[in-house]
Amino acid sequence: MDCQATWSLTATPCDSALVVEFAGPPAVSTSSFTCAAKQLQPDQKQGLAIQVLAGIATVSELAREHEVSRKFVYHQVHTAQQALQQAFDPPSPRDDVLFYLPVTKDWLRQLVLALVLICHSSYRGVVELLGDLFDYSISLGTVHKIVRSAVPQAQWINQQYDLSAVGIGTHDEIFQGSDPVLVGVDTASTFCYLLSWEEHRDAVTWGIRLLELVDRGFAPQAIVADGGSGLRAGQKLALSDLPCRGDHFHLIREFESATGCLERRAYQAIDACEQRQHEQRRQERRGKPLHSPALRLRYARAACDPAIKLFDDVSLLLDWLRNDILAVAGPSYDQRCVLYDFVVAELQSRVELCPAQLQPIHRLLKNGREEFLAFAKEIDGNLDRLAGEFHCSPELLRGVLQMLSRDQCDSQRYQEEAVLRPQLRGRFFEVCEAVDQVRTKTVRASSLVENFNSRLRGYFFLRRHLGADYLALLQFFLNHRRFLRSECPERVGRSPAEVLTGVPHPHWLTLLGFTRFQRA
């Protein structure tokens, strides 16, 4: 019978040593060969290295004792030397490892969402970053799929909020191309309760969206909005009893724009007069007739003086309107109405001097007195309520409001304080705190929704088309991202949702179902 022996060459993963195995005749062999090096435990391998480094035994003696090769023993010694060198070498400032990050698919999905939402990165920017810094290849479709997968959870969370806590809302419209997006923001918390992409912005569309909000408890004290016809008509259809206050932001901006045009017009008239004067002087030096230059100079002066006077008058009316009539600290509502009518009448008498600029402002002021001065009624009501609580006159509290509205560096503030302290005596600080709350909670403009729109612009310019899914994700993120800084101390370190409800919530990534990385 022929007996055929076989040889095999294998590498053991435990010690990286090559082991040559001899397999005898299959019929005769009853057991397989066992590698001695493979049976050694980690502490035994460590002991081999320590004995050689300490000089207790030689490599040959240890190899014979444990039935392993000398190469295997040298390998353990080399591993131990590397570990000792790494432990005692001084750390390099550039190569110092701060911490180790386990990069998993779940973590990569979080990174993609954070790049898109926090860093305003485009999809192609995400692909490029992962390829350059992580040596990880990802397609545009995968990035889109990751972002799209977070939408259902975001939409569900958006619909769970009770909107009864919204005090005063601000509404506006923002456009992406020709597509309108309806926006609604709470003034106290900056919580966005409406972010809807629509095909139209008419009264019916606004009315339907507002009725949907009413089903979720939406019942604010008032709405502040600009002069959008569809916006205001939709509110009358859905919430006829809800007042819609005028927006001072757009009013003052349009008034300032008209005043700026009158200022440029006045400077042009002044430049024309100076040019005619230089022309007349040249004619005098050359000894030529002065009839024509003098006539042109007379016409230029005739146009210059009225232009300067018109600018001065309109600028003064703007200052009265902005700093006295529409200011938080000011006279009572009845007195404001008298002053408001005076400004409108004075402006009307000058409309014919520059109708292109003054006619729209006059029409806006004439038709919107009740809306623009609605905040003054609220202030009067709050001061009357505080007067009953502190047993003092409303005019005294109005003086406190005037004092608190002045700058800390204004010397007149402390002069007024010296007069008010004796009248209020021990209640001075308590009254000041109550009146200051009235001052800070008074809403006169839709500046917050304009600020919110400016934040949306950073996301809109990256996309040609907006959809309901994308806007739902943006609404969720902006409502649950915590403020790092704010002029209002109560917002710092809190999200708009936390400010609105008063209840803390987990991180927005945790709300979407992710497990955030935390260093050990």
Buried (B, 14 or more C-beta within 10 A) or exposed (E): EEEEEEEEEEEEEEBEBEBEEEEEEEEEEEEEEEBEBEEBEEEEBBBBBEBBEEEEBEBEEBBEEBEBBEBBBBBBBEEBEEEEEEEEEEEEEEEEEEEEEEEEEBBBBBBBBBBBBEEEBBBEBBBEBBEEEEEEEBEEEBBEEBBEEBBEBBBEBBEEBEBEBBBBBBBBBBEBEEBBBBBBBBBBBBBBBBBBBBEEBBBEBBBBBBBBBEEBEBEBEBBBBBBBEBBBBBBBBBBEEBBBBBBBBBBBEBBEEBBEBBBEBBBEBBEBBEEBBEBBEEBEEEEEEBEEBBEBBEEBBEBBEEBBEBBEBBBEBBEBBBEBBBBBBBBBBEEBBEBBEEBBEBBBEBBEBBEEBBBBBBEBBBEBBEBBBBBBBBBBEBBEBBBEEBEBEBEBBBBBBBBBBBEEEEEEBEEBBEEBEEBBEEEBEEBBEBBBEBBEBBBBBBBBBBEBBEEBEEBBEEEEEBEEBBBBBBBBBBBBBBBEEEEEEEBEEBBBBBBBBEEEBEEBBEBBEBEEBEEE
